[in-house]
Amino acid sequence: MTHRFKQASVLLMALLMLFYGCGFKAEVLANTATENSPEITEPTAQTDPAFTGEIEDTKKKSPELDPGEQAILDANGITATEDTGKMDASGNYILGETASGGTVTCSTSLRTLASRSFGDEPCYKKFQRAAGWDDGVIYSSDFASPDGSDIITTTTPILRISDNGVDQIAYCADPSLNIPSEVVGPNGLVTYNRESWNVQSGRIRNVMWHGYHDGNSGEYYVQTWAAIRVIAGIGAYTDYYMTDPTVANLVNTLSYQNPNNWDASWSIVPEREEAVWNASTKRQETGWFQTYCNNIADHGTYTVTLPSGVHALLRNTSGQVYSDVTDQFTIYDDDDFMLYADGSYQGEVSANITPTTIKRHSSDAGNPDACVIYAPDVPDTQRLFVSLAVGQSPLSSGFRANFTGATGDAQLQKTDNRTKEKLAGATFGLYDMKDNLLKQGITDENGQWNVTDLVFGDYYFKEIAAPKGYELNPAKLPFTVDGIRDMVTVVMANEPKKGPFQFIKQDAETREPLKGVTFVLYGCDEKHPHNDLQDDKIKSCWQTIVGTRISGTDGKIDFGNLYAGEYQLVETKTVPGYAKPMGQWRVTIDPEAVETVKITAKGTAPAFVKDGNALKVDNQKNDKLPFTGGNGDHRAALMLAGMVFFLAAGILALILKKRNLKNPKESSEKIERKEENESEK
């Protein structure tokens, strides 16, 4: 039993060793197949274990080869090229330099290139090679062979030359030669110089732009390389390259199309606009600021900042006005705008505008349409196609809009507050809202002062001197010139000046005040020569009662302040024992005269006298003045009545006398009969 157990153990150990040996051999074969398989994906610079994504000041070691990779190199007698250990800011491996101080880089470590296959190119062939063709074999990533039989998914090592501050994709001119390395340069790094001849072709530049021009857009790297070789006439496989539709499109079509916005121009026309008043919209408006785009395929936008009070209307390329904005607006570079403001706005609106649109051009002024070849200073090393850098510059333009402010007219109308008559001779000032006197003028015979060409805004009139006979009106008369009305009319009424009228009624002898005397003051609104007396019927006059006053214990009659003009004063009732005057008084009020009140007696009215500052008028008692009182000239009436009485008596006496002369007998008989009667008595 024990012996059988030992035999079984030995057999088991032998089987395990056999399986182990077979497995090791299978792993070696698998590794070999993997290195030669087109399906294995090479890590990019971002996935390469040697790349950490950080820029180091010290040399960075290339990734160590695993035993399988090293075994392949040893079996083929290949010594792996060492990297410089330096990387640029983008994580590319630095391989060489240019005479002008630029760098030559590769996206993949040289040691990785030395130990792995790329596409259909086995690693044991010349490995220091960038993407390209050799004997009709394609070395590229993500590229289908022209017959569609093979799809390659491995990563192509991308070369770049950074010269004159611009990073450009480089393409191998001689794919059978090595790429630059540290070990082949006489001083460590290969130095590249521009060759004296240039491939003067805008078509090559265009292919590089539309193809793999920045590493992450456009067509694929190797197809771009193939199109360059076709146009440059390099290589024996032109017909083969052109069977690829992408290469054919680059050569036949895109090579004739300049980079987008090549030598583009952009401007705003006109550069200056004067805003004018639009009577229909009631605002100041500029014309349209139109944008002109030339050679622009990649459009951008532009931004304009507006001052407060200014609006912009926006218009698209179809002529449609689509927005009314303030403060700031951003629109497409081919849209137009116009500005407007109200009539009061004054100032210049201007801006230098830089749109997001760019102009593309060659960054090499000496060779605007060239692709150049950089040649190394050591043999057996690739020359490199590099397009002249497609540089770009900002576009800009400017505009100015001048708003002078619209103007309008204003009219001041001066009137009498009572009669509404137009008043001439009033002096007024025109002020802005900061109380600055702008103009001064005097109302004409129509009571008007016209002010023209006022910039839209707020103003006010203020009276400086009133017309004669009127009170100064200190009020401000604000108004706005805004174009809504053709002329702004402002009306100010002035109150005529007044003068006080009062007097004292007194006894003519004692000078004692008389209480209870009634006076009525009349006015006349008609502009005509007035009747002497209020009760005259010559014409309608003195019909307006201004006031009725009765004297108090002090005998005072006070009609208060009266407007300038003429009045009629009538004593309508006196006190018992006194006679009413036979006349009336004409009162003239002139507030601006030295003597503001003048009184003229009409008829036989007693005169007013001035006692100091007081006016006084007397009343006579009846026994002293038999003919005083009444309305009108009573004394004359009585005299006339007496004369009429005496005249009637005389006429009656004559009539009786004539009767006696006609009948003497009858008269005698009457006498005798009378005498008889007397004797009987």
C-alpha positions, 0 to 999 in steps of 0.5 A, spaced: 500 500 500 505 504 501 509 502 495 503 504 491 502 510 494 509 512 493 508 511 485 502 515 485 506 521 488 512 520 483 507 520 477 503 526 480 509 530 480 511 528 473 505 530 470 505 537 474 512 538 471 510 537 464 504 541 465 508 547 467 513 546 462 508 546 457 505 552 460 511 556 460 512 555 452 505 557 451 506 563 454 513 565 450 509 563 444 503 567 446 508 573 448 511 572 441 504 572 437 502 578 441 508 582 439 507 581 432 499 581 432 496 588 429 490 587 434 494 589 440 493 596 442 499 600 444 499 605 450 499 612 448 503 618 452 497 618 456 497 611 458 504 609 458 506 607 464 512 611 464 508 618 463 505 620 470 502 627 467 507 631 471 513 635 468 519 633 472 525 637 472 530 631 473 530 626 467 525 621 467 527 614 465 523 610 460 519 604 462 523 598 463 522 592 458 519 586 461 523 579 460 519 578 454 520 584 450 527 584 452 528 577 450 525 579 443 530 584 442 536 580 444 533 574 439 534 579 434 540 583 436 537 590 437 539 595 442 534 599 445 535 606 444 535 610 450 530 616 451 533 623 453 528 622 459 526 629 458 519 631 456 515 637 454 509 641 457 504 636 453 508 630 456 511 628 449 518 625 449 524 630 447 528 627 441 531 633 438 532 640 437 531 646 431 537 650 430 532 656 432 531 653 439 525 649 438 524 642 440 522 635 436 518 630 440 515 624 439 508 622 443 511 615 444 517 613 448 523 610 444 524 604 448 517 603 447 518 603 439 524 599 440 520 593 443 513 593 440 510 592 433 506 598 430 501 596 425 504 591 420 511 593 422 514 588 426 518 591 432 524 587 429 525 591 423 527 598 423 524 601 429 526 608 429 520 610 424 514 615 425 508 613 421 508 612 414 508 607 408 514 602 406 513 597 401 505 598 401 505 597 408 501 602 412 503 604 419 498 608 422 492 608 427 485 607 426 486 606 419 483 601 414 487 599 408 485 601 401 482 594 400 478 594 406 481 587 408 485 590 415 483 595 420 489 597 424 487 600 431 494 600 434 497 607 436 501 611 431 507 615 434 506 622 432 512 627 431 511 634 433 516 640 431 515 646 436 519 652 432 518 659 433 513 658 439 508 654 435 507 647 436 506 643 429 505 636 427 511 633 423 510 628 418 516 623 415 519 625 409 523 618 409 519 613 412 525 608 411 530 612 415 530 612 423 527 617 427 532 622 431 534 619 438 539 621 443 545 616 441 545 618 434 546 626 435 553 628 435 552 633 441 547 628 444 540 631 441 539 631 433 539 638 431 534 640 425 535 645 420 530 648 415 533 646 408 534 651 403 529 649 398 522 650 400 516 646 398 512 652 396 505 649 396 499 652 399 496 646 397 500 642 402 499 647 407 491 646 406 492 639 407 495 639 413 490 644 416 484 640 414 488 633 415 491 631 422 493 639 424 492 639 431 492 632 433 485 631 436 481 633 430 481 633 422 483 627 418 488 621 421 495 622 421 497 617 416 492 619 411 494 626 411 502 624 411 500 620 404 496 626 401 502 630 403 507 625 399 502 625 393 502 633 392 509 633 393 511 628 389 515 624 394 514 616 394 512 611 388 505 609 391 501 615 389 496 611 385 496 606 391 495 612 396 489 615 392 485 609 392 483 611 399 477 616 399 480 620 405 487 621 401 483 622 395 479 628 398 484 631 401 488 631 395 483 633 390 478 637 394 481 640 401 488 642 398 484 647 394 481 650 400 484 655 405 484 654 412 477 657 415 478 665 415 484 665 411 486 672 411 479 674 413 477 681 414 471 684 419 469 691 419 463 696 421 461 701 416 460 707 417 465 708 422 461 715 424 454 717 425 451 723 427 444 722 430 438 726 428 431 727 430 426 722 428 419 726 428 415 720 427 418 716 433 420 722 437 427 720 438 434 721 436 437 716 431 443 714 428 443 710 421 445 702 421 452 700 423 453 695 418 458 689 419 462 687 413 465 680 413 470 677 408 473 670 408 469 668 414 467 661 415 468 660 422 463 666 425 464 669 432 460 674 436 461 681 438 459 685 444 458 693 445 457 696 452 452 702 451 452 708 456 445 709 460 440 713 456 442 709 449 438 704 446 440 699 440 436 696 435 439 689 433 438 686 425 440 680 423 442 678 416 435 677 413 434 685 415 429 683 421 430 687 427 429 682 433 431 686 439 431 693 443 436 693 448 440 697 453 446 697 457 450 691 453 449 686 447 452 681 444 450 679 437 453 675 431 459 678 427 455 679 421 449 682 425 447 690 424 445 695 430 443 702 430 443 707 436 437 711 439 436 716 445 431 721 447 432 728 445 435 730 451 441 725 450 448 729 449 454 725 448 458 721 443 458 713 444 464 710 441 467 703 442 473 699 439 470 692 438 474 685 438 469 680 436 471 673 437 472 671 430 479 670 428 483 671 422 488 665 420 494 667 416 501 664 415 505 665 421 512 665 417 511 672 413 517 670 408 513 663 406 506 665 406 504 658 402 509 654 404 511 647 407 518 646 409 522 640 410 527 640 416 533 636 415 537 633 421 545 634 422 546 626 422 545 621 416 540 615 416 535 620 420 528 622 418 527 629 414 520 632 417 515 635 413 512 641 417 507 646 415 508 653 416 504 655 422 497 657 421 497 663 425 491 667 428 490 674 429 484 678 432 479 682 428 477 689 430 473 695 428 470 701 431 464 706 431 462 713 433 455 715 434 454 723 436 448 725 439 448 733 439 441 733 442 434 735 439 432 742 439 425 745 440 421 751 441 418 754 447 413 760 448 412 764 454 405 768 454 404 773 459 396 775 461 393 780 466 390 775 472 383 779 472 382 781 465 386 776 461 389 781 457 396 780 454 401 784 458 407 787 454 414 789 458 415 783 463 422 781 463 423 773 464 429 769 465 430 762 462 433 757 467 436 750 466 434 745 472 441 747 476 438 754 476 443 757 471 440 763 467 441 761 460 437 767 456 433 773 458 427 777 454 421 781 455 414 780 453 412 783 446 406 787 445 402 780 444 405 778 451 409 773 448 417 771 449 419 766 444 425 762 445 428 757 440 433 752 439 432 749 446 436 742 446 431 737 449 430 737 456 427 740 463 427 748 464 423 753 467 421 761 466 422 766 472 419 773 472 425 778 473 421 784 472 413 785 472 410 790 467 408 797 470 402 796 474 403 789 476 405 785 482 412 781 481 410 773 480 416 769 483 413 763 481 418 758 477 414 755 471 417 749 469 416 746 462 420 740 458 422 740 451 421 733 448 418 734 441 411 731 443 409 738 441 411 743 436 412 748 441 411 748 448 407 754 451 407 756 458 402 761 461 403 766 467 398 771 469 400 777 473 396 780 479 395 788 478 398 792 483 393 795 488 392 801 492 388 802 499 382 807 499 379 809 506 377 816 508 373 819 514 366 822 514 366 828 519 362 834 521 364 840 517 364 845 523 366 840 529 370 835 525 367 830 529 366 823 526 360 821 523 357 814 524 352 811 520 353 815 513 353 810 507 357 810 501 357 806 495 363 805 490 362 803 483 366 801 477 365 801 470 368 795 466 367 799 459 373 802 456 370 809 454 369 816 457 365 815 464 359 819 466 360 824 471 355 822 475 353 815 477 345 816 476 346 819 469 343 816 463 347 818 458 350 811 457 351 805 461 356 807 466 358 806 473 353 799 474 358 795 478 358 795 485 365 795 488 363 795 495 358 798 500 361 801 507 357 805 513 362 809 517 363 807 524 364 811 530 370 813 528 367 815 521 372 811 517 370 808 511 375 803 508 374 800 501 380 796 502 386 795 496 383 797 490 386 795 483 388 801 479 383 805 475 377 809 476 371 809 481 365 813 482 364 814 490 356 816 492 354 818 498 347 814 499 345 816 506 347 820 511 345 821 518 339 825 521 340 833 521 345 833 516 344 834 508 347 829 503 351 832 498 348 834 491 354 831 488 359 825 487 366 823 487 371 820 481 376 816 485 383 814 481 387 809 484 394 809 481 399 804 486 405 806 482 404 814 483 407 818 489 400 820 490 396 813 490 389 816 491 386 822 487 379 824 488 375 829 484 368 832 486 363 831 481 357 836 481 357 840 488 360 835 492 364 837 497 372 836 496 376 831 500 382 834 504 388 831 506 389 831 514 396 828 515 396 821 511 388 821 512 383 823 507 377 826 510 370 829 507 365 834 511 357 833 512 354 840 513 348 840 518 341 842 515 340 849 518 347 851 516 346 849 509 338 849 507 339 846 500 344 840 502 342 833 501 338 829 496 340 826 490 342 831 485 343 839 485 336 840 489 338 847 490 338 849 483 331 845 483 328 849 488 330 855 485 327 853 479 321 851 482 320 858 485 321 861 479 316 857 476 311 859 482 312 866 481 311 866 473 304 862 474 302 867 479 303 873 474 300 869 469 294 868 473 293 875 475 293 877 467 288 872 466 283 875 471 285 882 469 283 881 462 276 878 465 274 884 468 276 888 462 271 884 458 265 885 463 265 892 467 257 892 468 257 885 471 263 887 475 260 893 477 253 890 480 258 885 484 261 891 487 254 894 489 251 888 491 258 887 496 257 894 499 250 893 500 251 886 504 256 890 508 252 896 510 246 891 512 251 888 517 
